[in-house]
Amino acid sequence: MKSRGNKRRENTLARKKAGVSIPVASPLAEMDADYIDFINDLKSRIKQERIRAVLSANSALVMMYHHIGSSILAKQEEQGWGAKVIDRMSYDLKEAFPDMTGFSPRNLKYMRKFAEIWPDKKIVQVALAQISWYHNLALLEKLKDPQLRLWYARQTVVNGWSRNVLVFQIESQLHKRIGQAANNFEVALPPADSDMASQIFKDPYIFDFLGTADVRRERELENKLIEHLEKFLLELGQGFAFVGRQVHLEFSDQDFYIDLLFYHLKLRCFVVVELKSGKFEPGHVSQLNMYMNIVDDLMRHADDNKTIGLLLVREKNHTLAKYALSGYTNPIGVAEWEKQITDSLPDDLKASLPTIAELEAELEKKVVDKGGEAK
């Protein structure tokens, strides 16, 4: 019986005999080992160049928009042109470049505003040209503080956020949440690792993907987080790699189960995450500390740094958490988790929102008014 490879070679010879030659690639298994390395390196280089080309094109577009906006500002100041000139410019640019988009009156006004807010071309080139125009529009629309705009622009570059993710991070006030988790990193980690860990962990964590149903049990919370693992990892931040859930540890003839286990690529350590659906209790820290000791003893490699623990609770007293962490040599952070964004709402709107108790009272009142019984 002839092998598939022999049949392929015979078919190739037959085509050649008929006066037609069709090149057929040799099987990869027959190629030299050096070729495998060569082609893989080549593929990697092509991918890098493609990404660089896209980024370069994006940077050129943002810089062009900045130039257009600066030119509009200069002419309006010099000639006293009013807003109507924008409509005329839009028409003329569309006529001259019918294959290009982005010359609508609205976008030209955004270009003018962009140039007005960022008069320094160097700042635009170094930071803002590294993200897309649509990211920049989100920064213009959602933020007023120039320093915050720059901070979110840099975070977008580092984390590779899409525009929608950037908007979510702004609305959830990430800049206020980073570094806010109660922790003992300063005494439990070397200075460099302590600073990095403090900036990686936040408080609170926003789990808006959990929906509106009340989560009352840890296992239910865990199931929902795993169900939305991609969004959960996004909220945790860059560098977290998922290892497993309910990770079984056998120690001293006893079985223990870690809720969630991650490995952080920058910190180069395991991260043990314990989930609590209720209030913080000091005993939670002791339980988490024990799990971390077991991970360090059974799973940690020689090149790994100390395991870090993250306790996520529904509600905590920051001072109580700090006292509970005092004396522990393992690095542990305590943070709250929330399902909905409330801090980003305007104060007047937050004040107008009814509490759960008020809603229940109102429902009971309506039932009684209709002659029924409140249940």
C-alpha positions in Angstrom: 0.0 0.0 0.0 1.4 3.4 -1.0 1.8 6.1 1.5 0.1 9.5 1.1 3.5 11.2 0.6 4.4 8.8 -2.3 1.1 9.3 -4.0 1.6 13.1 -3.8 5.0 12.8 -5.4 3.7 10.5 -8.1 0.9 13.0 -8.8 3.4 15.8 -9.1 5.5 13.8 -11.6 2.4 13.0 -13.6 1.6 16.7 -13.9 5.1 17.4 -15.1 4.9 14.7 -17.7 1.7 16.3 -19.0 3.6 19.5 -19.6 2.2 21.3 -16.5 4.3 22.0 -13.4 2.6 23.0 -10.2 4.9 23.6 -7.2 4.1 21.5 -4.2 5.5 22.3 -0.8 7.5 19.7 0.9 6.0 18.3 4.1 7.2 20.3 7.2 8.3 17.1 8.9 10.9 16.6 6.1 12.4 20.1 6.6 15.7 20.7 8.4 15.4 21.8 12.1 17.1 25.0 11.2 14.4 25.8 8.8 11.7 25.5 11.5 13.6 28.0 13.6 14.1 30.2 10.6 10.5 30.3 9.5 9.2 30.9 13.1 11.6 33.8 13.5 10.5 35.2 10.1 6.8 34.9 11.1 7.5 36.7 14.4 9.3 39.5 12.6 6.5 39.9 10.1 3.9 40.1 12.9 6.0 42.7 14.7 6.3 44.8 11.5 2.6 44.6 10.8 1.8 45.9 14.3 4.5 48.6 13.9 3.0 49.6 10.6 -0.5 49.9 12.1 0.8 51.9 15.1 2.8 54.1 12.8 -0.2 54.8 10.6 -2.3 55.6 13.7 0.4 57.9 15.0 0.6 59.7 11.7 -3.2 60.2 11.6 -3.4 61.6 15.2 -0.5 64.0 14.4 -2.2 65.1 11.1 -5.4 65.8 13.1 -3.5 67.8 15.6 -1.9 69.8 12.8 -5.3 70.5 11.2 -6.8 71.5 14.5 -3.8 73.8 15.2 -4.2 75.4 11.7 -7.9 76.1 12.3 -7.1 77.7 15.7 -4.3 79.9 14.2 -6.5 81.1 11.3 -9.5 81.8 13.4 -7.4 83.8 15.8 -5.6 85.6 12.9 -8.5 86.2 10.5 -11.4 86.2 13.0 -13.1 83.3 11.2 -16.3 82.1 12.8 -17.7 78.6 13.2 -19.1 78.6 9.6 -15.7 78.1 8.2 -15.7 74.6 9.6 -18.6 73.6 7.3 -16.8 75.0 4.3 -13.6 73.2 5.2 -15.4 69.9 5.6 -16.9 70.3 2.1 -13.6 71.2 0.5 -11.6 68.4 2.2 -14.2 65.8 1.3 -14.1 66.9 -2.3 -10.3 66.8 -2.4 -10.1 63.5 -0.7 -13.2 61.4 -1.4 -11.5 58.2 -0.3 -10.8 59.5 3.2 -13.1 59.7 6.2 -12.8 61.9 9.2 -13.5 65.3 7.6 -17.0 65.8 9.0 -17.7 69.2 10.6 -18.0 67.5 14.0 -14.7 65.8 13.7 -13.0 69.0 12.5 -14.3 70.7 15.7 -12.9 67.8 17.7 -9.5 68.4 16.0 -9.7 72.1 16.9 -10.5 71.2 20.5 -7.8 68.5 20.6 -5.2 71.1 19.5 -6.5 73.7 21.9 -6.2 71.3 24.9 -2.8 70.0 23.8 -0.8 72.9 22.3 2.5 71.1 22.9 3.2 68.9 19.9 5.8 66.9 21.8 3.2 65.7 24.4 0.9 64.6 21.6 3.7 62.8 19.8 5.0 61.0 22.9 1.8 60.0 24.6 -1.4 60.7 22.7 -0.3 59.6 19.3 0.3 56.1 20.7 -3.5 55.6 21.0 -6.2 55.8 18.4 -8.2 58.9 17.6 -11.3 57.4 19.1 -9.4 56.8 22.4 -8.4 60.4 22.3 -12.0 61.5 21.8 -13.0 59.4 24.9 -10.4 61.3 26.9 -11.7 64.6 25.7 -15.3 63.8 26.4 -14.9 62.0 29.7 -12.2 64.0 31.5 -11.3 67.6 32.2 -8.0 67.2 34.0 -5.1 67.2 31.6 -2.9 65.1 33.9 -5.7 62.5 34.3 -6.0 62.4 30.5 -2.3 61.6 30.1 -2.5 59.0 32.9 -5.3 57.1 31.2 -3.6 57.5 27.8 -0.5 55.8 29.2 -2.5 53.1 30.9 -4.3 52.4 27.6 -0.9 51.9 25.9 0.4 49.6 28.7 -2.7 47.5 29.0 -3.9 47.5 25.4 -7.4 48.7 26.3 -10.1 49.1 23.6 -12.0 52.3 23.6 -14.9 50.7 25.5 -12.6 49.4 28.2 -11.0 52.8 28.5 -14.4 54.4 29.0 -15.3 51.8 31.6 -12.1 52.4 33.5 -12.7 56.2 33.4 -16.3 55.9 34.6 -15.3 53.4 37.4 -12.6 55.9 38.4 -9.7 53.5 38.2 -7.2 56.2 39.2 -8.9 56.4 42.6 -9.1 52.6 43.0 -5.5 51.7 42.2 -3.3 51.3 45.3 -6.2 51.6 47.7 -6.4 48.0 48.9 -5.6 47.6 52.6 -2.3 45.6 52.6 0.9 44.9 54.4 3.1 44.9 51.2 5.4 47.5 52.6 6.7 45.2 55.4 6.2 41.9 53.7 7.9 42.6 50.3 11.1 44.2 49.1 10.6 47.9 48.2 10.5 47.5 44.4 8.0 44.6 44.6 6.0 46.4 47.3 5.5 49.5 45.1 4.6 47.3 42.1 2.1 45.2 44.1 0.5 48.3 45.6 -0.2 49.7 42.1 -1.4 46.3 40.7 -4.1 45.7 43.4 -7.0 48.1 43.7 -10.1 48.7 45.9 -12.9 48.3 45.1 -13.0 45.8 42.2 -16.0 46.5 39.9 -17.8 43.3 38.8 -20.6 45.0 36.8 -20.9 41.8 34.7 -22.5 39.9 37.6 -25.9 41.3 36.8 -28.5 42.6 39.2 -29.2 39.4 41.2 -28.0 39.4 44.8 -25.0 37.2 45.4 -25.3 35.6 48.8 -22.8 32.7 48.7 -19.1 32.5 47.9 -19.6 29.5 45.5 -22.2 31.5 43.5 -19.8 34.4 43.3 -17.0 32.1 42.2 -19.2 30.5 39.5 -20.2 33.9 38.1 -16.6 35.1 38.0 -15.4 32.0 36.2 -18.4 32.3 33.8 -17.1 35.8 32.9 -13.4 34.9 33.3 -12.3 37.2 30.5 -14.0 40.2 32.0 -12.8 39.2 35.5 -9.2 39.1 34.3 -9.6 42.5 32.6 -10.8 44.0 35.9 -7.9 42.3 37.8 -5.5 44.0 35.4 -2.6 43.1 33.1 -0.3 40.3 34.1 -2.8 37.9 35.8 -2.8 34.4 34.4 -5.6 32.0 35.5 -4.3 28.8 37.1 -7.4 27.2 38.5 -10.5 27.2 40.8 -11.1 25.2 43.9 -7.4 24.1 43.6 -7.0 21.0 45.8 -4.1 21.1 48.3 -3.3 18.1 50.4 -1.3 18.9 53.5 -0.9 16.9 56.7 -3.5 14.4 55.7 -6.0 17.2 55.3 -7.7 18.6 52.1 -7.8 22.3 51.4 -9.4 24.1 48.4 -8.3 27.5 47.2 -11.2 29.5 45.6 -9.1 31.0 42.8 -5.4 30.7 42.0 -3.5 33.0 39.6 0.1 33.6 38.6 1.2 37.2 38.0 3.7 37.5 35.2 5.3 40.8 36.3 5.5 40.0 40.0 6.5 36.4 39.2 4.5 34.9 41.9 1.3 33.0 42.7 -1.7 35.0 43.8 -4.3 33.3 46.0 -7.7 34.9 45.8 -10.3 34.1 48.5 -13.9 35.3 47.9 -16.3 36.4 50.6 -19.9 37.4 49.9 -20.3 39.2 53.2 -18.4 41.5 55.6 -14.8 41.3 56.4 -13.8 39.3 59.4 -10.3 39.0 60.9 -10.5 35.2 60.7 -10.5 35.5 56.9 -6.9 36.7 56.9 -5.8 33.7 59.0 -7.4 31.3 56.6 -5.9 33.0 53.5 -2.5 33.1 55.2 -2.6 29.4 55.7 -3.4 28.8 52.1 -0.5 31.0 51.0 1.9 29.0 53.3 0.8 25.8 51.7 1.2 27.2 48.1 4.7 28.4 49.0 5.6 25.0 50.4 4.0 22.8 47.7 3.8 24.8 44.5 6.3 27.7 44.6 9.4 27.2 42.4 12.9 28.4 43.3 12.6 31.3 40.9 9.2 32.4 42.1 8.7 35.3 44.5 6.6 35.0 47.7 2.9 34.2 47.1 0.6 37.1 47.5 -2.9 36.8 48.9 -6.0 38.9 47.8 -9.1 38.7 50.0 -12.2 40.1 48.2 -15.1 40.9 50.5 -18.5 42.6 50.0 -17.9 45.1 52.7 -14.9 46.0 54.9 -13.8 48.5 57.5 -10.4 49.7 56.3 -9.0 50.3 59.8 -10.1 46.9 61.0 -8.5 45.3 58.0 -5.2 47.1 58.6 -5.1 45.9 62.2 -6.0 42.4 61.2 -3.0 42.3 58.7 -0.6 43.6 61.3 2.0 41.0 62.3 1.6 38.8 59.2 4.8 38.3 57.2 3.0 37.1 54.0 2.0 39.9 51.7 -1.8 40.1 51.8 -4.3 42.7 50.3 -7.9 43.2 51.3 -10.4 44.8 49.0 -14.1 45.1 48.4 -16.0 44.0 45.3 -19.0 45.9 43.9 -21.5 45.0 41.2 -22.4 48.5 40.1 -20.6 51.7 39.6 -21.9 54.3 42.0 -18.9 56.6 42.7 -19.0 57.9 39.1 -22.6 59.2 39.4 -23.1 62.9 39.9 -23.8 63.7 43.6 -27.2 65.1 42.8 -28.2 62.0 41.0 -26.8 59.7 43.7 -28.9 61.6 46.3 -32.0 61.0 44.3 -31.6 57.3 44.0 -33.9 55.4 46.4 -32.4 52.8 48.8 -33.5 49.1 48.8 -35.5 49.8 52.0 -37.3 52.8 50.4 -38.1 50.7 47.3 -39.5 47.9 49.4 -41.6 50.3 51.5 -43.0 51.9 48.4 -44.0 48.5 47.0 -45.7 47.5 50.2 -47.6 50.8 50.2 -48.9 50.2 46.7 -50.0 46.7 47.5 -51.9 47.9 50.6 -53.5 50.8 48.7 -54.9 48.3 46.2 -56.5 46.4 49.0 -54.1 43.6 49.1 -51.7 42.4 51.8 -48.1 43.4 51.9 -45.9 40.3 51.7 
